[in-house]
Amino acid sequence: MHSLIRRLTPLLLAVAIASPVAMIGCRYQEAPQAAPQEDVTYNQWEHETNRPHQDLNKRSPDEQKQYSDWRSNHH
């Protein structure tokens, strides 16, 4: 039993050290990236509807729907 614990200790230590590093890497990959064309389309919508520039996710739900409807009709 003692030799089993001695053999598993380095493995458990490696897992304990590697887990936070792996989680940090996953965290940065979770954020969705908008396609470059989406930025162009969104900027066109802002220009055509005379709106000041603002991130889409910061707009009201009504404005987000207006953009979505506009995009569906234009592309």
FENTABEL-V621544 format. One record per residue. N is the residue number from 1. PSI is psi in radians with two decimals (none if undefined). NEAR is the number of other ideal C-beta (glycine too) atoms within 12 Angstrom. D_FIRST is the distance of its C-alpha to the first C-alpha in Angstrom with 1 decimal. Layout:
n:N psi:PSI near:NEAR d_first:D_FIRST
n:N psi:PSI near:NEAR d_first:D_FIRST
This chain:
n:1 psi:-0.73 near:7 d_first:0.0
n:2 psi:-0.69 near:8 d_first:3.8
n:3 psi:-0.56 near:8 d_first:5.5
n:4 psi:-0.78 near:10 d_first:5.2
n:5 psi:-0.73 near:11 d_first:6.5
n:6 psi:-0.57 near:12 d_first:8.8
n:7 psi:-0.58 near:12 d_first:10.0
n:8 psi:-0.40 near:15 d_first:10.8
n:9 psi:-0.85 near:14 d_first:12.5
n:10 psi:-0.64 near:12 d_first:15.6
n:11 psi:-0.82 near:14 d_first:16.0
n:12 psi:-0.66 near:15 d_first:16.0
n:13 psi:-0.75 near:13 d_first:18.3
n:14 psi:-0.74 near:13 d_first:20.6
n:15 psi:-0.74 near:14 d_first:20.9
n:16 psi:-0.61 near:14 d_first:21.7
n:17 psi:-0.69 near:13 d_first:24.4
n:18 psi:-0.50 near:14 d_first:25.8
n:19 psi:-0.88 near:14 d_first:26.3
n:20 psi:-0.64 near:12 d_first:29.2
n:21 psi:-0.77 near:14 d_first:30.8
n:22 psi:-0.68 near:15 d_first:30.8
n:23 psi:-0.66 near:13 d_first:32.1
n:24 psi:-0.74 near:12 d_first:35.0
n:25 psi:-0.71 near:12 d_first:35.9
n:26 psi:-0.62 near:12 d_first:36.1
n:27 psi:-0.71 near:11 d_first:38.2
n:28 psi:-0.31 near:11 d_first:40.9
n:29 psi:-0.16 near:11 d_first:41.2
n:30 psi:-0.52 near:10 d_first:41.8
n:31 psi:2.15 near:9 d_first:45.3
n:32 psi:2.48 near:9 d_first:47.8
n:33 psi:2.22 near:10 d_first:50.3
n:34 psi:2.51 near:15 d_first:53.9
n:35 psi:2.56 near:11 d_first:55.6
n:36 psi:-0.65 near:10 d_first:58.4
n:37 psi:-0.57 near:12 d_first:61.0
n:38 psi:-0.67 near:18 d_first:59.9
n:39 psi:-0.75 near:16 d_first:60.8
n:40 psi:-0.80 near:16 d_first:64.2
n:41 psi:-0.75 near:23 d_first:64.9
n:42 psi:-0.74 near:31 d_first:63.9
n:43 psi:-0.63 near:22 d_first:66.2
n:44 psi:-0.74 near:19 d_first:69.0
n:45 psi:-0.78 near:29 d_first:68.6
n:46 psi:-0.77 near:23 d_first:68.8
n:47 psi:-0.84 near:14 d_first:71.9
n:48 psi:-0.47 near:16 d_first:73.7
n:49 psi:0.19 near:20 d_first:73.1
n:50 psi:0.83 near:8 d_first:74.0
n:51 psi:2.54 near:19 d_first:70.7
n:52 psi:2.70 near:12 d_first:69.3
n:53 psi:2.34 near:16 d_first:66.0
n:54 psi:2.50 near:17 d_first:62.9
n:55 psi:2.42 near:15 d_first:59.4
n:56 psi:-0.72 near:26 d_first:59.5
n:57 psi:-0.17 near:14 d_first:56.5
n:58 psi:-0.09 near:11 d_first:58.4
n:59 psi:2.82 near:21 d_first:61.5
n:60 psi:2.74 near:13 d_first:62.2
n:61 psi:-0.61 near:12 d_first:61.1
n:62 psi:-0.77 near:10 d_first:64.8
n:63 psi:-0.64 near:22 d_first:65.1
n:64 psi:-0.68 near:19 d_first:61.9
n:65 psi:-0.70 near:14 d_first:63.4
n:66 psi:-0.75 near:21 d_first:66.7
n:67 psi:-0.77 near:30 d_first:65.1
n:68 psi:-0.75 near:20 d_first:63.1
n:69 psi:-0.77 near:15 d_first:66.4
n:70 psi:-0.79 near:22 d_first:68.3
n:71 psi:-0.70 near:23 d_first:65.6
n:72 psi:-0.60 near:12 d_first:65.8
n:73 psi:-0.31 near:12 d_first:69.5
n:74 psi:-0.26 near:15 d_first:69.6
n:75 psi:none near:16 d_first:66.9
